[in-house]
Amino acid sequence: METQKREPERVGVLPEEGIEHIPKSKKIIVATFRRFLRKKAISHINRLLEKLHPADIAYVLKTLSKEERRELLKLIKPDLMAQIITKLDSLTFTEIVEELSPEELVSYIPYMDPDEAILLVDSLPKDKREKILPLLEKYPDIWKHLQYREETAGRIMSTEFLALHEDLTVEKAIEEIRKARDKEVFYLYVIDSRRHLVGVISLRELILSDPKAKLKDIMKTDIIYVTVDTDQEEVARIVDKYDLLAVPVVDHEKRLVGIVTADDVIDIIVEEATEDIYKMVGTTDEELWERSLFKIALYRLPWLSFSLIGELISGYIIHFYNNTLKEFVALSFFIPLVMALAGNVGNQAQTIVNRSIATGRLDIDKPWKVVARQIGVGLIMGLIAGAVAAVAVYFIQKDPRFSTVIGISILTSMVITTTVGTLTPIIFKKLNIDPALPSGPFITTFSDILANFIYLSLATILLLRFSS
C-alpha cells in the first residue's frame, strides 16, 4: 500500500485577520479557533490547520466543546486527521470516534502506516471494529496485519523498512538508502535470495566500510530478532534490554516481514501499563466506550463480588471470636491496625513482583531469590511495625498481654501476606494467566481475612485461655 504522508509543519505565519504569527500559547490558539468557528470563517480555519502541528490540533480538539469539535472535524481533511488521531488522549479519542462513521474512519487509512492503522483499529470499541473490518479488505497490507493475533509483533510491526541482498556492495547499498525516502531506516537488514534474514549492519558501519565490499562480508550474523507470534510485551523487553532503535520481525521460515520501532515500543509500554492498572482495580478499558452506567457497573462487579464474599468471611471470623471480644472489648480497637498493615505489605510485594515480571527482571523459572528477598523485607518490616505497635498499645492499655498479641499478630500477618503477595503473580504467570488479575481486590481481601484470623486466634490463646 502506498502511503501519502503529509509533512508536519511547525507554527508559521497567518496572513489574515492582522495576526502575524500563530501564538505559542495553546489557550490563545483555542480561543482563535473558537472565534473563527463562531464567525464561520472557513478559510481562516483552513489556513490555521495548515500551519499547526497535528499534536497542537489534537490539543484544540480536546479543549473545544462537543458542538465546536463537531464543526471543526467537518473541516479537517482525511490526510491531516490521520496524523491528528494518533496524537489524541484516550478520552478525547473515545469521544471523537463515537461521532465518526466507519466510512469516515476508513478514509484515514490510506494516509497511515500499516502499524498505525492497526493501532487505530485495535483501539476501537468492539461494535465499531466489527463494522470497520469488512471495509479494510481493499487494503491488503492492513488486512494481512489483521490476520496476526492481537498484541503480537506481527500485529504491530511496520512493513515500511529497507532490506538489501547480501551480494550487494556497500556503494550500491548507500545508493539504495538514498532512494528509500519513504522507508524507516534505523539499521540495514541483509537478506538472501529467499528473503531470509541473514545479517544486520548499522548505518555507521556501512558508511565507514570499503565501498567495494559486499554486505555479506561486513554484516553481523548474530541477529536479535522476534517472530510474528512474539508477544508485544516481550518485544518491548528485547528493545529495552539491547537498546535497539528497531527490532526485525521474521515469519516461521525466518523471512523478514517487518520491523518494530522504538516509538512503537513506547506505545506498547503505555498500553500494557494502562491495561495492568485497570486489572489491578478490577475493571477493564472497555468501560471507556460504554455509555450504559449499568454495563459499566457489570464490568466492576466480579471483583467487587469477590471482595464482598471475602469481607463477609472476615466478618464471620470476628463473629466466631465473639466471646473473646466480649471479654476483651479493647481488642476491637486494634483490628483496623492489623488489617491495614497486612494489606499494605501484601500489595507492595505483589506490585513489585508484577512489575518485575512485566519488565523481564524476574525469571519465573528461578524466582526463589526474589521470593526470599521479599519475605526478608516483610520480616524486617513486621519486626519494626510489630515492636512500635506493641509499645504504643502498652501505653494505651497498660497490659503486656495486649502488647504481645498486637506485636506477634502484626509480625506474623505481614510475613504471610508478603509471601502470598510475592507468590501469587508468579503462580498465575506459570499458569499463563495475566499476573495483574489477582492484584488489588484479591490481596486486600485475603489480607483482611488472614489478619483477623491470626489476631483473634492469638488473642483467644494468650488472653482468654491463659487468663482463665
Sine and cosine of phi, psi and omega as CSV:
sin_phi,cos_phi,sin_psi,cos_psi,sin_omega,cos_omega
0.00,0.00,0.75,-0.66,-0.01,-1.00
-1.00,0.00,0.85,-0.52,-0.02,-1.00
-1.00,-0.02,0.55,-0.83,0.03,-1.00
-0.88,-0.47,1.00,-0.05,-0.11,-0.99
-1.00,-0.06,0.69,-0.72,0.03,-1.00
-1.00,0.00,0.84,-0.54,-0.03,-1.00
-0.91,0.41,0.82,-0.57,0.01,-1.00
-0.91,0.41,0.66,-0.75,0.01,-1.00
-0.90,-0.45,0.56,-0.83,0.02,-1.00
-0.99,0.14,0.17,-0.99,0.02,-1.00
-0.82,0.57,0.78,-0.62,-0.08,-1.00
-0.79,-0.62,-0.66,-0.75,-0.15,-0.99
-0.94,-0.34,0.70,-0.72,0.12,-0.99
-0.98,-0.21,0.86,-0.51,-0.09,-1.00
-1.00,0.07,0.03,1.00,-0.10,-0.99
-0.83,-0.55,0.18,-0.98,0.11,-0.99
0.88,0.47,0.29,0.96,0.02,-1.00
0.95,0.31,0.14,0.99,0.02,-1.00
-1.00,-0.01,0.91,-0.41,-0.04,-1.00
-0.98,0.17,-0.58,0.82,-0.01,-1.00
-0.69,-0.72,0.55,-0.84,0.13,-0.99
-0.93,0.35,0.84,-0.55,-0.07,-1.00
-0.91,0.42,0.52,-0.85,-0.02,-1.00
-0.97,0.24,-0.43,0.90,-0.01,-1.00
-0.92,0.39,0.83,-0.56,-0.01,-1.00
-0.90,0.44,-0.56,0.83,0.00,-1.00
-0.90,0.44,-0.63,0.78,0.00,-1.00
-0.94,0.33,-0.59,0.81,0.06,-1.00
-0.87,0.49,-0.72,0.70,0.02,-1.00
-0.88,0.47,-0.70,0.72,0.01,-1.00
-0.88,0.48,-0.61,0.79,0.02,-1.00
-0.90,0.43,-0.70,0.71,0.05,-1.00
-0.87,0.50,-0.69,0.72,-0.02,-1.00
-0.88,0.47,-0.67,0.75,0.01,-1.00
-0.90,0.43,-0.69,0.73,0.01,-1.00
-0.92,0.40,-0.61,0.79,0.01,-1.00
-0.91,0.41,-0.64,0.77,0.03,-1.00
-0.90,0.44,-0.64,0.77,-0.02,-1.00
-0.99,0.12,-0.08,1.00,-0.08,-1.00
0.81,0.59,0.66,0.75,0.02,-1.00
-0.99,0.10,0.98,0.19,-0.13,-0.99
-0.88,0.47,-0.71,0.71,-0.04,-1.00
-0.89,0.45,-0.61,0.80,0.04,-1.00
-0.91,0.42,-0.68,0.74,0.00,-1.00
-0.90,0.44,-0.68,0.74,0.00,-1.00
-0.89,0.46,-0.65,0.76,0.03,-1.00
-0.91,0.42,-0.63,0.78,0.01,-1.00
-0.91,0.41,-0.67,0.74,0.02,-1.00
-0.89,0.45,-0.57,0.82,-0.01,-1.00
-0.93,0.37,-0.49,0.87,-0.10,-0.99
-1.00,-0.03,-0.42,0.91,-0.09,-1.00
-0.99,0.10,0.49,-0.87,0.10,-0.99
-0.95,0.30,0.58,-0.81,0.01,-1.00
-0.79,0.61,-0.57,0.82,0.01,-1.00
-0.91,0.41,-0.57,0.82,0.04,-1.00
-0.94,0.33,-0.60,0.80,0.05,-1.00
-0.92,0.39,-0.59,0.81,0.06,-1.00
-0.87,0.50,-0.64,0.77,0.04,-1.00
-0.91,0.43,-0.64,0.77,0.01,-1.00
-0.88,0.48,-0.72,0.69,0.01,-1.00
-0.88,0.48,-0.58,0.82,0.03,-1.00
-0.91,0.41,-0.57,0.82,-0.15,-0.99
-1.00,0.02,-0.51,0.86,-0.03,-1.00
-0.91,0.41,0.38,-0.92,0.11,-0.99
-0.94,0.34,0.22,-0.98,-0.03,-1.00
-0.89,0.47,-0.62,0.79,0.01,-1.00
-0.92,0.39,-0.71,0.71,0.02,-1.00
-0.90,0.43,-0.66,0.75,0.00,-1.00
-0.89,0.46,-0.65,0.76,-0.01,-1.00
-0.88,0.47,-0.65,0.76,0.02,-1.00
-0.92,0.39,-0.64,0.77,-0.02,-1.00
-0.93,0.36,-0.62,0.79,0.00,-1.00
-0.87,0.50,-0.52,0.85,0.02,-1.00
-0.91,0.42,-0.40,0.92,-0.09,-1.00
-0.99,-0.12,-0.23,0.97,-0.05,-1.00
-1.00,0.09,0.82,-0.58,-0.02,-1.00
-0.96,0.29,0.46,-0.89,-0.05,-1.00
-0.83,0.56,-0.63,0.78,-0.04,-1.00
-0.91,0.41,-0.58,0.82,0.04,-1.00
-0.97,0.23,-0.64,0.77,-0.01,-1.00
-0.90,0.44,-0.51,0.86,0.04,-1.00
-0.87,0.48,-0.54,0.84,0.04,-1.00
-0.99,0.13,-0.59,0.81,-0.05,-1.00
-0.93,0.37,-0.66,0.75,-0.15,-0.99
-0.90,0.44,-0.45,0.89,0.03,-1.00
-0.98,0.19,-0.17,0.99,-0.03,-1.00
-0.98,-0.21,-0.05,1.00,-0.07,-1.00
-0.97,0.23,0.57,-0.82,0.15,-0.99
-0.95,0.30,0.29,-0.96,-0.17,-0.99
-0.87,0.49,-0.64,0.77,-0.05,-1.00
-0.93,0.36,-0.72,0.70,0.02,-1.00
-0.90,0.43,-0.65,0.76,0.05,-1.00
-0.84,0.54,-0.72,0.70,-0.01,-1.00
-0.87,0.50,-0.72,0.69,-0.05,-1.00
-0.92,0.39,-0.64,0.77,-0.02,-1.00
-0.94,0.34,-0.69,0.73,-0.02,-1.00
-0.88,0.48,-0.56,0.83,0.02,-1.00
-0.90,0.44,-0.47,0.88,-0.03,-1.00
-1.00,0.04,-0.28,0.96,-0.06,-1.00
-1.00,-0.06,0.62,-0.79,0.05,-1.00
-0.99,0.17,0.33,-0.94,0.06,-1.00
-0.83,0.56,-0.60,0.80,0.00,-1.00
-0.91,0.42,-0.64,0.77,0.02,-1.00
-0.91,0.41,-0.66,0.75,0.02,-1.00
-0.90,0.44,-0.66,0.75,-0.01,-1.00
-0.92,0.40,-0.46,0.89,-0.02,-1.00
-0.92,0.40,-0.29,0.96,0.02,-1.00
-0.99,0.12,-0.36,0.93,-0.15,-0.99
-0.84,0.54,-0.68,0.73,-0.03,-1.00
-0.88,0.47,-0.29,0.96,-0.06,-1.00
-0.97,-0.23,0.22,0.98,-0.03,-1.00
-0.86,-0.51,0.51,-0.86,0.17,-0.99
-0.92,0.40,0.46,-0.89,-0.01,-1.00
-0.80,0.59,-0.67,0.75,-0.02,-1.00
-0.91,0.41,-0.58,0.82,0.04,-1.00
-0.94,0.35,-0.64,0.77,0.02,-1.00
-0.89,0.45,-0.67,0.74,0.02,-1.00
-0.89,0.45,-0.66,0.75,0.03,-1.00
-0.87,0.49,-0.65,0.76,0.04,-1.00
-0.88,0.47,-0.75,0.66,-0.02,-1.00
-0.88,0.47,-0.71,0.71,-0.04,-1.00
-0.93,0.38,-0.36,0.93,-0.02,-1.00
-1.00,0.08,-0.17,0.99,-0.04,-1.00
-0.97,0.24,0.44,-0.90,0.12,-0.99
-0.91,0.41,0.39,-0.92,-0.12,-0.99
-0.84,0.55,-0.69,0.73,-0.06,-1.00
-0.90,0.43,-0.66,0.75,0.01,-1.00
-0.96,0.29,-0.56,0.83,0.03,-1.00
-0.89,0.46,-0.65,0.76,0.00,-1.00
-0.90,0.43,-0.53,0.85,0.00,-1.00
-0.97,0.23,-0.53,0.85,-0.10,-1.00
-1.00,0.10,-0.45,0.90,-0.08,-1.00
-0.84,0.54,-0.72,0.69,0.01,-1.00
-0.88,0.48,-0.46,0.89,-0.02,-1.00
-0.97,0.23,-0.20,0.98,-0.06,-1.00
-1.00,-0.03,-0.09,1.00,-0.04,-1.00
-0.89,0.45,-0.39,0.92,0.00,-1.00
-0.98,0.17,-0.04,1.00,0.07,-1.00
-0.92,-0.39,1.00,-0.03,-0.13,-0.99
-0.83,0.56,-0.68,0.73,-0.03,-1.00
-0.88,0.47,-0.67,0.75,0.01,-1.00
-0.94,0.35,-0.70,0.72,-0.04,-1.00
-0.88,0.47,-0.62,0.79,0.02,-1.00
-0.90,0.45,-0.66,0.75,0.04,-1.00
-0.88,0.48,-0.61,0.79,-0.06,-1.00
-0.93,0.37,-0.25,0.97,0.02,-1.00
-0.98,0.22,-0.31,0.95,0.05,-1.00
-0.99,0.16,0.44,-0.90,0.01,-1.00
-0.90,0.44,0.50,-0.87,0.05,-1.00
-0.90,0.43,0.51,-0.86,0.05,-1.00
0.89,0.46,0.57,0.82,0.11,-0.99
-0.86,-0.51,0.24,-0.97,-0.01,-1.00
-0.87,0.49,-0.61,0.79,0.00,-1.00
-0.88,0.47,-0.52,0.86,-0.03,-1.00
-0.97,0.26,-0.56,0.83,-0.13,-0.99
-0.96,-0.27,-0.06,1.00,-0.09,-1.00
-0.94,0.33,0.39,-0.92,0.11,-0.99
-0.98,-0.19,0.66,-0.75,0.03,-1.00
-0.99,-0.17,0.05,1.00,0.03,-1.00
-1.00,-0.01,0.97,0.26,-0.02,-1.00
-0.72,-0.69,0.18,-0.98,-0.01,-1.00
-0.91,-0.41,0.80,-0.60,0.09,-1.00
-0.74,-0.68,0.71,-0.70,-0.05,-1.00
-0.83,-0.56,0.44,-0.90,-0.05,-1.00
-0.94,0.33,0.56,-0.83,-0.08,-1.00
-0.90,0.44,-0.39,0.92,-0.03,-1.00
-1.00,0.07,-0.05,1.00,0.01,-1.00
-0.95,0.32,0.55,-0.83,0.05,-1.00
-0.99,0.12,0.29,-0.96,0.02,-1.00
-0.86,0.50,-0.67,0.74,-0.02,-1.00
-0.86,0.51,-0.74,0.68,0.01,-1.00
-0.92,0.39,-0.58,0.81,0.00,-1.00
-0.89,0.45,-0.67,0.74,0.02,-1.00
-0.90,0.44,-0.62,0.79,0.05,-1.00
-0.89,0.46,-0.65,0.76,0.01,-1.00
-0.91,0.42,-0.61,0.79,0.02,-1.00
-0.90,0.44,-0.65,0.76,0.01,-1.00
-0.89,0.45,-0.52,0.85,0.01,-1.00
-0.98,0.21,-0.39,0.92,-0.13,-0.99
-1.00,0.09,0.87,0.49,-0.05,-1.00
-0.95,0.31,-0.44,0.90,-0.06,-1.00
-0.99,-0.11,0.15,0.99,-0.03,-1.00
-0.91,-0.41,0.41,-0.91,0.03,-1.00
-1.00,0.02,0.91,-0.42,-0.05,-1.00
-0.89,-0.46,0.99,-0.17,0.09,-1.00
-0.97,-0.23,-0.66,0.75,0.08,-1.00
-0.71,-0.71,0.33,-0.95,0.09,-1.00
-0.99,-0.15,0.91,-0.42,0.00,-1.00
-1.00,-0.03,0.70,-0.71,-0.07,-1.00
-0.95,-0.32,0.75,-0.67,-0.04,-1.00
-0.80,-0.60,0.32,-0.95,0.09,-1.00
-1.00,-0.10,-0.18,-0.98,-0.08,-1.00
-0.92,0.40,-0.31,0.95,0.03,-1.00
-0.97,-0.26,0.30,0.95,0.03,-1.00
0.91,0.40,0.32,0.95,0.11,-0.99
-0.95,0.32,0.67,-0.74,0.05,-1.00
-0.97,0.26,0.89,-0.45,-0.08,-1.00
-0.88,-0.47,-0.22,0.98,-0.01,-1.00
-0.14,-0.99,0.15,-0.99,0.02,-1.00
-0.57,-0.82,0.57,-0.82,0.01,-1.00
-0.69,-0.72,0.71,-0.70,0.10,-0.99
-0.97,0.24,0.42,-0.91,-0.02,-1.00
-0.89,0.45,-0.56,0.83,0.02,-1.00
-0.89,0.45,-0.73,0.69,0.01,-1.00
-0.89,0.46,-0.60,0.80,-0.01,-1.00
-0.90,0.43,-0.73,0.68,-0.05,-1.00
-0.91,0.42,-0.58,0.81,-0.06,-1.00
-0.99,0.10,-0.09,1.00,-0.05,-1.00
-1.00,0.09,0.27,-0.96,0.05,-1.00
-0.88,0.47,0.83,-0.55,-0.04,-1.00
-0.82,0.57,-0.45,0.89,-0.05,-1.00
-1.00,0.00,-0.15,0.99,-0.01,-1.00
-0.94,0.34,0.54,-0.84,0.06,-1.00
-1.00,0.08,0.48,-0.88,-0.05,-1.00
-0.86,0.51,-0.59,0.81,-0.04,-1.00
-0.92,0.38,-0.30,0.95,0.01,-1.00
-1.00,0.04,-0.31,0.95,-0.05,-1.00
-0.89,-0.46,-0.12,0.99,-0.06,-1.00
-0.97,0.25,0.38,-0.92,0.12,-0.99
-1.00,-0.07,0.72,-0.69,-0.06,-1.00
-0.99,-0.16,-0.22,0.97,0.05,-1.00
-1.00,0.07,0.99,0.15,-0.17,-0.99
-1.00,-0.01,0.68,-0.73,0.14,-0.99
-1.00,-0.06,0.88,-0.48,-0.04,-1.00
-0.57,-0.82,0.18,-0.98,0.08,-1.00
-0.77,-0.63,0.29,-0.96,0.05,-1.00
-0.99,-0.17,0.21,-0.98,-0.03,-1.00
-0.88,0.47,-0.38,0.92,-0.04,-1.00
-1.00,-0.09,-0.02,1.00,-0.01,-1.00
-0.91,0.42,0.74,-0.68,0.01,-1.00
-0.89,0.46,0.61,-0.80,-0.09,-1.00
-0.90,0.44,-0.47,0.88,0.08,-1.00
-0.91,0.42,-0.63,0.77,0.03,-1.00
-0.92,0.38,-0.60,0.80,0.07,-1.00
-0.86,0.50,-0.72,0.70,0.00,-1.00
-0.88,0.47,-0.63,0.78,0.01,-1.00
-0.91,0.42,-0.64,0.77,-0.01,-1.00
-0.91,0.40,-0.71,0.71,0.02,-1.00
-0.88,0.48,-0.66,0.75,0.01,-1.00
-0.94,0.35,-0.69,0.73,-0.06,-1.00
-0.89,0.46,-0.66,0.75,-0.09,-1.00
-0.98,-0.22,0.14,0.99,0.03,-1.00
0.79,0.61,0.78,0.62,-0.04,-1.00
-1.00,-0.06,0.52,-0.85,0.14,-0.99
-0.99,0.11,-0.43,0.90,0.04,-1.00
-0.33,-0.95,0.43,-0.90,0.04,-1.00
-0.80,-0.60,0.74,-0.68,-0.01,-1.00
-0.96,0.29,0.50,-0.86,0.02,-1.00
-0.89,-0.46,0.78,-0.63,0.00,-1.00
-0.87,-0.50,0.37,-0.93,0.08,-1.00
-1.00,0.06,-0.18,-0.98,-0.10,-0.99
-0.95,0.31,-0.19,0.98,0.08,-1.00
-0.97,-0.25,0.24,0.97,0.01,-1.00
0.90,0.45,0.50,0.87,0.12,-0.99
-1.00,0.02,0.71,-0.71,-0.04,-1.00
-0.94,0.34,0.84,-0.55,-0.05,-1.00
-0.84,-0.55,-0.22,0.98,-0.01,-1.00
0.02,-1.00,-0.02,-1.00,0.08,-1.00
-0.68,-0.74,0.46,-0.89,0.15,-0.99
-0.91,-0.41,0.85,-0.53,-0.09,-1.00
-1.00,-0.07,0.21,-0.98,-0.06,-1.00
-0.88,0.47,-0.59,0.81,0.01,-1.00
-0.93,0.37,-0.52,0.86,0.11,-0.99
-0.91,0.41,-0.60,0.80,0.01,-1.00
-0.90,0.43,-0.63,0.78,0.05,-1.00
-0.87,0.50,-0.68,0.73,0.05,-1.00
-0.87,0.49,-0.65,0.76,0.01,-1.00
-0.88,0.47,-0.73,0.68,-0.04,-1.00
-0.87,0.50,-0.71,0.70,0.01,-1.00
-0.89,0.45,-0.70,0.72,-0.01,-1.00
-0.89,0.46,-0.73,0.68,-0.05,-1.00
-0.93,0.37,-0.64,0.77,0.01,-1.00
-0.90,0.43,-0.67,0.74,0.03,-1.00
-0.89,0.46,-0.69,0.73,0.01,-1.00
-0.88,0.48,-0.67,0.74,0.00,-1.00
-0.91,0.42,-0.63,0.78,0.01,-1.00
-0.89,0.46,-0.69,0.72,0.04,-1.00
-0.87,0.49,-0.69,0.72,-0.02,-1.00
-0.92,0.40,-0.58,0.81,-0.04,-1.00
-0.92,0.40,-0.42,0.91,0.03,-1.00
-0.97,-0.24,0.14,0.99,0.12,-0.99
0.99,0.16,0.59,0.81,0.06,-1.00
-0.59,-0.81,-0.22,-0.98,-0.03,-1.00
-0.57,-0.82,0.39,-0.92,0.00,-1.00
-0.94,0.33,-0.16,0.99,0.04,-1.00
-0.87,0.49,-0.46,0.89,-0.05,-1.00
-0.93,0.36,-0.30,0.95,0.06,-1.00
-0.89,0.45,-0.49,0.87,-0.03,-1.00
-1.00,-0.01,-0.23,0.97,-0.15,-0.99
-1.00,0.08,0.78,-0.62,0.03,-1.00
-1.00,0.01,-0.51,0.86,-0.04,-1.00
-0.96,0.27,0.85,-0.52,0.03,-1.00
-0.90,0.43,-0.53,0.85,0.02,-1.00
-0.90,0.43,-0.69,0.73,0.00,-1.00
-0.93,0.37,-0.58,0.82,0.07,-1.00
-0.88,0.47,-0.67,0.74,0.04,-1.00
-0.88,0.48,-0.59,0.81,0.01,-1.00
-0.91,0.42,-0.54,0.84,0.05,-1.00
-0.88,0.47,-0.58,0.81,-0.12,-0.99
-1.00,-0.03,-0.34,0.94,-0.12,-0.99
-0.89,0.46,-0.59,0.81,-0.04,-1.00
-0.82,0.57,-0.76,0.65,0.02,-1.00
-0.94,0.33,-0.56,0.83,0.05,-1.00
-0.90,0.44,-0.62,0.79,0.05,-1.00
-0.90,0.44,-0.64,0.77,0.05,-1.00
-0.88,0.47,-0.69,0.72,0.01,-1.00
-0.90,0.43,-0.63,0.77,0.00,-1.00
-0.88,0.48,-0.74,0.67,0.00,-1.00
-0.89,0.45,-0.69,0.73,-0.01,-1.00
-0.88,0.47,-0.69,0.73,-0.02,-1.00
-0.95,0.32,-0.48,0.88,0.11,-0.99
-0.91,0.42,-0.64,0.77,0.07,-1.00
-0.89,0.45,-0.67,0.75,0.04,-1.00
-0.88,0.48,-0.65,0.76,0.04,-1.00
-0.91,0.42,-0.60,0.80,0.03,-1.00
-0.90,0.44,-0.62,0.78,0.02,-1.00
-0.88,0.48,-0.68,0.73,0.04,-1.00
-0.89,0.46,-0.65,0.76,0.03,-1.00
-0.91,0.42,-0.61,0.79,-0.02,-1.00
-0.88,0.48,-0.57,0.83,0.01,-1.00
-0.99,-0.14,0.52,0.86,-0.04,-1.00
-0.84,0.54,-0.65,0.76,-0.02,-1.00
-0.89,0.46,-0.64,0.77,0.03,-1.00
-0.90,0.44,-0.68,0.74,-0.01,-1.00
-0.93,0.36,-0.54,0.84,0.07,-1.00
-0.91,0.42,-0.65,0.76,-0.03,-1.00
-0.95,0.32,-0.62,0.79,-0.03,-1.00
-0.78,-0.62,0.99,0.15,-0.07,-1.00
-0.85,0.52,-0.53,0.85,-0.05,-1.00
-0.88,0.47,-0.35,0.94,0.03,-1.00
-0.86,0.51,-0.57,0.82,-0.05,-1.00
-0.92,0.40,-0.40,0.92,-0.02,-1.00
-0.90,0.44,-0.47,0.88,-0.16,-0.99
-0.95,-0.30,0.09,1.00,0.06,-1.00
-0.85,0.52,-0.74,0.67,0.01,-1.00
-0.86,0.51,-0.56,0.83,-0.01,-1.00
-0.89,0.46,-0.77,0.64,-0.03,-1.00
-0.91,0.42,-0.68,0.74,-0.01,-1.00
-0.89,0.45,-0.69,0.72,-0.06,-1.00
-0.91,0.42,-0.71,0.71,-0.02,-1.00
-0.91,0.42,-0.67,0.74,0.01,-1.00
-0.90,0.44,-0.69,0.72,0.00,-1.00
-0.90,0.43,-0.65,0.76,-0.03,-1.00
-0.90,0.44,-0.74,0.68,-0.04,-1.00
-0.93,0.36,-0.54,0.84,0.05,-1.00
-0.90,0.44,-0.69,0.73,0.02,-1.00
-0.93,0.38,-0.59,0.81,0.04,-1.00
-0.88,0.47,-0.75,0.66,-0.02,-1.00
-0.89,0.46,-0.70,0.72,-0.02,-1.00
-0.89,0.46,-0.67,0.74,-0.01,-1.00
-0.90,0.43,-0.70,0.72,0.01,-1.00
-0.88,0.48,-0.71,0.70,-0.02,-1.00
-0.92,0.39,-0.66,0.75,0.03,-1.00
-0.85,0.53,-0.73,0.69,-0.02,-1.00
-0.94,0.35,-0.56,0.83,0.03,-1.00
-0.91,0.42,-0.63,0.78,0.05,-1.00
-0.92,0.39,-0.71,0.71,-0.06,-1.00
-0.90,0.44,-0.58,0.81,-0.03,-1.00
-1.00,-0.02,-0.02,1.00,0.04,-1.00
0.99,0.16,0.17,0.99,-0.01,-1.00
-0.99,0.15,-0.22,0.98,0.00,-1.00
-0.90,-0.44,0.84,-0.54,0.09,-1.00
-1.00,0.04,0.94,-0.35,-0.09,-1.00
-0.94,0.35,-0.23,0.97,0.07,-1.00
-0.99,0.13,-0.30,0.95,0.05,-1.00
-0.69,-0.72,0.92,0.39,-0.13,-0.99
-1.00,-0.01,-0.08,1.00,-0.24,-0.97
-0.92,0.40,-0.47,0.88,0.04,-1.00
-0.91,0.42,-0.69,0.72,0.02,-1.00
-0.93,0.38,-0.66,0.75,0.01,-1.00
-0.87,0.49,-0.73,0.68,0.00,-1.00
-0.89,0.46,-0.62,0.79,0.01,-1.00
-0.89,0.45,-0.72,0.69,-0.03,-1.00
-0.92,0.38,-0.63,0.77,0.04,-1.00
-0.91,0.42,-0.63,0.77,0.05,-1.00
-0.87,0.48,-0.68,0.73,0.05,-1.00
-0.90,0.44,-0.67,0.74,0.02,-1.00
-0.89,0.46,-0.62,0.79,0.02,-1.00
-0.90,0.43,-0.71,0.71,0.00,-1.00
-0.89,0.45,-0.72,0.70,0.00,-1.00
-0.91,0.42,-0.60,0.80,0.03,-1.00
-0.90,0.43,-0.65,0.76,0.04,-1.00
-0.89,0.45,-0.71,0.71,-0.03,-1.00
-0.92,0.38,-0.78,0.63,-0.03,-1.00
-0.89,0.45,-0.66,0.75,0.01,-1.00
-0.89,0.45,-0.67,0.75,0.00,-1.00
-0.91,0.41,-0.72,0.69,-0.01,-1.00
-0.88,0.47,-0.71,0.70,0.00,-1.00
-0.90,0.44,-0.65,0.76,-0.01,-1.00
-0.88,0.48,-0.69,0.72,0.02,-1.00
-0.90,0.44,-0.71,0.71,-0.01,-1.00
-0.88,0.47,-0.69,0.72,-0.01,-1.00
-0.91,0.40,-0.57,0.82,0.02,-1.00
-0.88,0.48,-0.68,0.73,0.00,-1.00
-0.93,0.36,-0.43,0.90,0.02,-1.00
-0.99,0.15,-0.72,0.69,-0.13,-0.99
-0.99,-0.17,-0.34,0.94,-0.04,-1.00
0.85,0.53,0.55,0.84,-0.03,-1.00
-0.70,-0.72,0.93,-0.37,-0.04,-1.00
-0.89,0.46,-0.42,0.91,0.03,-1.00
-0.91,0.41,-0.66,0.75,0.06,-1.00
-0.88,0.48,-0.69,0.72,0.00,-1.00
-0.87,0.50,-0.67,0.74,-0.01,-1.00
-0.90,0.43,-0.70,0.71,0.01,-1.00
-0.87,0.49,-0.73,0.68,-0.02,-1.00
-0.89,0.45,-0.74,0.67,-0.05,-1.00
-0.87,0.49,-0.76,0.65,-0.02,-1.00
-0.92,0.38,-0.62,0.78,-0.01,-1.00
-0.89,0.46,-0.71,0.70,0.00,-1.00
-0.91,0.42,-0.72,0.70,0.00,-1.00
-0.86,0.51,-0.77,0.64,-0.06,-1.00
-0.90,0.43,-0.75,0.66,-0.06,-1.00
-0.92,0.40,-0.58,0.81,0.00,-1.00
-0.93,0.37,-0.64,0.77,0.02,-1.00
-0.92,0.40,-0.70,0.72,-0.04,-1.00
-0.93,0.38,-0.71,0.71,-0.01,-1.00
-0.93,0.38,-0.52,0.85,0.10,-0.99
-0.89,0.45,-0.68,0.73,0.02,-1.00
-0.88,0.47,-0.72,0.70,0.00,-1.00
-0.91,0.42,-0.69,0.73,0.02,-1.00
-0.89,0.46,-0.48,0.88,0.03,-1.00
-0.98,0.18,-0.70,0.71,-0.11,-0.99
-0.98,0.21,-0.54,0.84,-0.10,-1.00
-0.85,0.53,-0.78,0.63,0.03,-1.00
-0.88,0.48,-0.58,0.82,0.00,-1.00
-0.91,0.42,-0.70,0.71,0.01,-1.00
-0.89,0.45,-0.69,0.72,0.00,-1.00
-0.89,0.45,-0.63,0.77,0.00,-1.00
-0.90,0.43,-0.65,0.76,0.03,-1.00
-0.90,0.43,-0.47,0.88,0.03,-1.00
-1.00,0.03,0.13,0.99,-0.02,-1.00
0.87,0.49,0.57,0.82,0.10,-1.00
-0.92,-0.38,0.65,-0.76,-0.02,-1.00
-0.82,0.57,0.86,-0.51,-0.04,-1.00
-0.92,0.40,-0.22,0.98,0.03,-1.00
-0.96,0.26,-0.33,0.94,-0.07,-1.00
-0.88,0.48,-0.69,0.72,-0.05,-1.00
-0.99,0.15,0.28,0.96,-0.06,-1.00
-0.98,0.21,-0.04,-1.00,0.15,-0.99
0.73,0.68,-0.99,-0.15,-0.09,-1.00
-0.83,0.55,-0.66,0.75,-0.05,-1.00
-0.90,0.44,-0.81,0.59,-0.04,-1.00
-0.89,0.46,-0.68,0.73,-0.01,-1.00
-0.88,0.47,-0.73,0.69,-0.02,-1.00
-0.91,0.42,-0.71,0.70,0.02,-1.00
-0.87,0.49,-0.66,0.75,-0.02,-1.00
-0.89,0.45,-0.64,0.77,0.02,-1.00
-0.89,0.46,-0.71,0.70,0.00,-1.00
-0.88,0.47,-0.75,0.66,-0.06,-1.00
-0.90,0.44,-0.70,0.71,-0.04,-1.00
-0.89,0.45,-0.69,0.72,0.02,-1.00
-0.90,0.45,-0.67,0.74,-0.02,-1.00
-0.90,0.44,-0.73,0.68,-0.02,-1.00
-0.90,0.43,-0.73,0.69,-0.06,-1.00
-0.88,0.47,-0.77,0.64,-0.07,-1.00
-0.97,0.25,-0.49,0.87,0.08,-1.00
-0.91,0.41,-0.74,0.68,0.03,-1.00
-0.89,0.46,-0.64,0.77,0.01,-1.00
-0.89,0.46,-0.65,0.76,0.01,-1.00
-0.90,0.44,-0.68,0.74,-0.04,-1.00
-0.94,0.34,-0.74,0.67,-0.14,-0.99
-1.00,0.08,-0.44,0.90,-0.06,-1.00
-0.97,-0.25,-0.84,0.54,-0.11,-0.99
-0.94,0.35,-0.77,0.64,-0.09,-1.00
-0.95,0.30,-0.71,0.70,-0.06,-1.00
-0.94,0.34,-0.47,0.88,0.00,-1.00
-0.97,0.26,-0.41,0.91,0.02,-1.00
-1.00,0.06,0.00,0.00,0.00,0.00
